[in-house]
């Protein structure tokens, strides 16, 4: 008897429907074809034990299983349940009272028949809906994530007996429902890290607000203990709330990487990724024999924080240059190519010198000019070209640390940031891939960052007096445009230029050039 069951394979952040054909005939043998990897080839042992422990068995006949399309490599243990149900129905051990053609079935089997969570539940559900399937059966741990997709019934199950009962119409499965409004509202009202907890550092908080409002990459320069990491962790709390489209994009990436296992549901907060400085270039941008998203893709629609930037290997930092420009990363292999989204805000921090106390007269460690040059040369000019804001962070004095009063909270700052972003959305609505000021190219800067005579003279004077490099010019204009948006000003004024000039520390003479 021939039976067809439907599963799905995930490549990149998208899914492809897999048709599992099961034929049970006279003879002896178990033949699994269709380019399965070792995890799928081993599934017959898990399936045999799971069926045996639940009153069923793999029949002693010739079983042929084909995973179509046969030229597409399949990997992982998520096909256990798909294969098991095909065997049970093709061998006549259970009745098929529910049409197999209307649903997708995925799940990894334990030896006792319980189901283990799988990766990529969200992209599989999206593909199943697109292709007209009516239901999706998968492990209960993944049900909330898949139920985000409207228009398809998602059934979360604990073990294989529940699935058998469903197809025999001996029992019903409970459809999983998700209240999207509640999911989003709870996060917005209760951010994990709040700027109200930051003592002092008002000028740095202002700088972070500007960076968030314009989507600008930022680098924090300061001695150990000045609060760089604390400030960076709070940046996602003032970024505009994720839209539903952004939330789905982000959840798909984390689902494919297995980061949603055990958490369930949609990702409603902007990601914050902080890889260690020993990270490899593959772990940062993604890749591997079977490509997986790297840290820059896991930070999509959120923040990538590189603490102690000069400690990262230069080769690792250089591979970020293309994703910072294109906002995606393409990984090519001999048989296929995958593209992962990588639109993130880069937040970096560094000490001003190897000892950490540059320009401090009471510094415990004084570094020679040669040591300073070696330290700062680890950051290339092309990478700095992609960082709009440089800000020096100074230690907080005791009086402010001991102050019991709370500062302005993230929710209030986020309102101003969101308002500025909406202004930019309207401004760039005629451009397909331009949404906020940091994404502006030269032609957009010339169009939207026009200066009056007074502002132009101020910028010219500052560049000459502070020895600012040529690369600072466009950055200052983009940041000035964001400052004007926060001030609800259509024109870029002298005070906006003046403030933006302060945020180019590393371009000044005596740092890198």
N, C-alpha and C positions, 0 to 999 in steps of 0.2 A: 504494500500500500504506500502511496506517495502523499506526503503532507508538506505544506509550505508554512513556515513561521517567519515572522519578520523581526529583525533586530536593527542595530545601527552602529556604524563606525564613525569615530570622530577624527578629523584631520584638521590641524590648526584649531580654529574656534568654530568650525562648521561640521555638520554631521552628514553622513551618506547612508541611505537605507540599505540594509543587507538582507537578502532573501535566503533563508536557510531551508534547503530542500532535503527532506528526510525520506529515504526509501527503505522499507523493510521487505525482504524477499527470502526465498528459500536459500539455504546455505549457511555458512558460518563465516563471520568476519566483521570487523568494525573499521570502516574506511572514512576518514575525514579529509576532505579536499577543499580547495579554494584559497590557498595561501594563508593558512592559519599559523600563528607563531607557537612557540613551545607551551605557553600558558593555555592556549586553546586545545592543543594536542593532548595535554594532561587532563582535560576536562572529563574524559570518560571515567577516570578513577573517582573523581568527586561526584559525578552523576550516578555512577553505580552504587556508591555508598549511600548517597542521599535517598535514592529510590528504595534501596534495600531496607533502610531504617524507617521508611514510611509505608511499607507494605506493597511496594512495586518492584520491578526489576528491569534490567536491560535484557530483552529477549535473546535467546540463543539462536539467532538467525543472522543472515547477512544484512548488515546495516550500512547504508551509504549516506553520508551527509555532505552536501555541497553548499558552500557559502558563496553566493553570487552577489556581485560580479567576481568571477574567479581570478581576475588579474589584479585585484586590489588587495594589498596585504592587510590582514586583520590581526589585531593584537589585544591581549588582556584576557581576564577571566570573566568579563561581564556577559559572555554568551552562554554560560552554564545553563541558566534557566531556559533560554531560547532553545538550546539543543535538547534539553531534558523533556520539555513539553512536546517538541517535535517527535521524539522517540516514543513517548507515551501514547500520543494520538495515532501515529503511523502504525504502531503495533497493536492498536485496538484495546489498550488497557484502560483507557478512559473514553467517554463519549464527548464528541465535539458539539456541544449545544450552543456555544458562542462562536460566531464566525472569526476564525483566525485572521482572515484577510483584513479585518477592521482594526487590528491593534498591533502595537509594538511591545515586545516582551524582552526585558533585560534584567540580569541579576547574577551575582556570583553565589554559588552554592557552598554551604558548609557540609561536612559529612553527615550531619544530622538533618539536613534539609532546610536549615535556616538560611536566610539571605544576607549577604554582606553588601555594603554600599558600593556604588560604582562611580566612575568619573564621567563627566560630560552629560549629566542628566538634562541640564537646561538646553544645550544645543540639540540634543536628541529629541526633546519634546517640541522644540521649534520646527525641526525638520518633519516630524511626524504630523504636526498640524498642517504644515505647508503641503504635504502630499496627501492629505485627506483622511488620515487615520482617525478613528473615533475614540480610541482609548490607548493608554500607555500603562503597562504593568511593570513595576520596578520595586526595589527594596524600599521599605518604609522610611529609612534614614534619608533617602533622596526625594521623597514624595513632595515635600514642601517646596523644594527648589523647582521641580518640574511643574508644579501646580501654578506657578507664576503665569504660565502660558494659558491664555483664554482660548476656548474653542475645542479643547480636547479633555476627556475625562482621565484624570490621573489617579491610579489605584496604588497605594503603598501597601506592600504585603510583608509579613514577617517570615513566612516559610512557604515551601512548595505546596503543602497540603491546601493552603488557602487558594492558590492558583488552580489546583486540580478541582476543588469544590466549585470555583467560579465557572470553569468550563463544563462541569457536570451539572451546573445549575442546582447544586446541593446547598450552596451558601452564596451570599452576596458580598461584594467588596464595597467598602466605604470610600466614596470619592473624597479626595483631599482638597480642601479649600484654603485660600490665602486671602487675608484682608490687607490689601496693599496700602490703603490709607493709614491704617494703624502702624504698619511696619515703618513707613516713612516718618510719621508724626512723632513716634517715640524717640527716634534718633535725634531729630531736630531739636527737641526740647531738652534732651539730656546728653550733650556731648561728653565723651569720655575725658578729654582734656580741655580745660577752659582757660582763656586768657585772664580771667579774673583771679587766677591763682598766681599770676606773675607779679612779683614785687618790683616796682620801679620799671626801668627799661621802656619808658613811654615813647622815646624816639624810635626804638627798635620795633615796638608794637605798631607804630605808625608805618614804618617801612614794610612790615609784614602785611599790613592792610593794603598798601599800594601794590605789593607783589601779587596778592590774592585777587585784587580788583582787575588787574591787567593780565593775569596769567604769566607774570614775569619770573624767569629763573633768578635765583638769588644766592649769594654766598655770604656767610657770616664769618667775620674775622675777629678773633678775640682770644685772650689768654684762657688757660684751663679754669673751669669753675665760674665762668662769666654768664652761663645760662644759655649757650647756643643750642644745645640739644633740647632743653626744656621749651624754648621758643619754637623750634622746628616741629616738635611733636604736636603743638597746638595750632599749626597752620591749617590742617584739614578742617578744623572746627569753624573757621571763618570763610571757607570757600563756599560758593553757592551750592544749594542742595542739588543732589543728583537728579536729573530728569529720569523719567522711566526708561527712555532709550539708553541713556548713559548707564543706568543701573543694570539693564539687561546685558549691555556690552561687557561691563565689569564682571558681572556674575558668570558669564560664559567663560571668560578667561580663567577665573579662579576655579570654576567647575572642571574645566579640562585639566588643570594642574592638580586637581584633587584637594584644593584648599577649602572647599565648602563642606567636605565630609564631616559630619557631626554637628555642623553649625545650622544647616538647613536654611531654606528661604532665600530671598533676594538680598544682595549686598546693598544696603541703603546708605552707608557712610563712605566717604571718599577714602580709597586705600592710602595707607602710609607704609612704605617699605624702606627699611633701613639695613641694607646688606653690610656685612663685615668687610673691612678693607682687604682681607685675604681672598675675596671672591674672585673666581675665574671669569674670563670674558664670556665663556659659554653660559655660565650660570647667570651672568648679568643680562645678556641680550637674548638668551634662549638657544636651543639647539639640542645636540645629542643624536644618537643613532636613530631613535624615533623622536623627532623634535618635540620639545616641551617649551612652554613660554618661560622666559627668564624674568628677572626682577623688574626690568623696565616695562614689560607687558603687565606684570602683576600690579604695577603702579599706575596703569592706564586710568585716566580720569581722576587721578589723585596726586600724591607727592612721592617722589623718590629722594630720600635723604642720604647723602654721602657724608658721613662724619669723618673728620680728619682727611680731607680730600687729598693732600699730598702723599698720604700713606698708601693710597691705592696704586697698583701697578699702572704705569703709563699706558701700556697696551690695552688695559681694561678701560681706562678713561677714553682712549681714542675711539674705541668701537661705539661709543655713545654719540659721536658727532653726527652720523647719518640719521639715526632715530630722532635726535633732537630737532633736526631740520624737517624730516619727512613725516614724523609722528607715527611711523609704523616700522616694523623690522621684518625683512624677508629672509627666510632660511631655505637654502636650496640643497637638495640631495639628488642622487643619480636618478631616482624613480619619481620624485615628486618635489614640489615646492609649496611651502606654507608661509602665510603672512599673518603676523600677530599685530594688533593695534598697540601703539606705544605713545599715546598722547598724555604726557605727564608734566608736572612742574618739578624742575630740579632745584633742590635746596641742598647746598653744600656748606660745610663748616671747616675751618682750619685755624690753627694757631698762627700768629703773625710771624713766627720764627721757629726754628727747630726747638729752642728752649721754651718757647711760648710767651716770652715777655719782651718783645721788640718795642723799643722806644720807652721802656719803663726804667727810670733812673735807679729804682730800688730792686731791679731784677736780680733774682738769685743766679740766673744763668745768662751770660752774655755771649752771643755768637759772632764769629768773624764775618766780614763781608763775603768771603768765599763760601762759608757755610750757608749764609742767607741765600746767595745766588743759587747754590745747589738745591736748596729746599724749595725755593719758589719756581725754579725751572721745571719742576716735575709737572706743573700745570701748563699745558701748551696754550699758545695764543689762540689757535682756532677753537679750543674748548671755551676759553674765556670770552670769545666773540659771541658765544651763545648764552652768556649769563648777563642779564640786563642790569642787575642791582648788586653792588658791593657795599656792605655796611660793616662798620667796626662796632664790636660789642664790648663794652667795658664792664668790669665787675660792679655789682650793686653794693652801695655803702650800707653799713650796719643799720643806720637810722631807717632806711627804707625796708630792709629785710625784716626788722622788728615791728614795722607798722602793721596794725591789725586791720586797717581798712582794706577792702577789696577794690581792685581796679575794675575797669570796664570789662564786661563779660563778652564771650564769643558771640552770643546771640545778637547783641547790639551792633557789634562790628560787622557781623555777617549781613545785616540788613543794608548797611552802606555799600558793602562789596557787591551784593546782589543787584542793588540799584544801578551801580556803575556798569556791571556786566550787561544789564538790560539795555543801557544806552549804547554799548558797543554792538550788541546783537542787531539793534535797529540800524546802526551806522554801516555794518558790514552785511546786511541782509541780501545784497545782490551778489555776494561772493560765496562760492560753494564751500571752500575749505578755510574760511577766515571768520573767526568767531569772537576773538578778543585782541587787544592791542599788541600783545607780545608776538602774535603771528604775522604782524604787518611786514611786508617787504619794502624795498626802496621806493617803489612807485606809490605804495599806499602811504608811506611816511610823507612823501612830497605833497600828497593830496590832502591828508587829514591832519598834518602837523605843521601848518603854516604859521610863521612867527611875524609879529609886527616889528617895527624898527628897533624899539627899545629892548624887546626880548632877544632879538638877533644880536644886538650889540653886547648884551649881557653874556650870552653864550660864547661869542667870539672872545671877549675879554677873559672869561673864566678859562677857556681852553689854552689861551696863551699864558696866563698867569700861573695856572696850576700844572702846566705841561701835560695836559690831557692828550691821550693818543687819538688818532683819527677814528679808531673803532668806537670810541666813547660817544661820538657825535650822534649817530643814529639811536644809540641806546638812551641817551639823554632825552631825545625827542619823543621816543616811545613812552618812556616813564613819565615825561611831562604831560603827554596826552592822557595818561591814566589819572594823574593827579588832578588835572582839569575836570575829568569825568566825575571823580569823587566830589569835587567842588561844584558840580552841576554847571560847569562853565563851557560854553561852546568854543570859546577862544582860549588858546594857550597864553597865559599871562606871564609877566616877569617873575612873579612869586612862584609859579609852577616850575619854570626853568631853574630858578635859584635852588629850590628844594631838590630837584632831580640831580643837579650837579653834585650835591653832597653824597649821592649814592654811587660814586665811581672811585672808591678808594684805591683799588688795585691799578687803576690807570694813571695814578699820580706818579710823578718823578720820585724815585727812591724805592718803589715797590718792584714792579716787573719791567720797567722800561725807561 
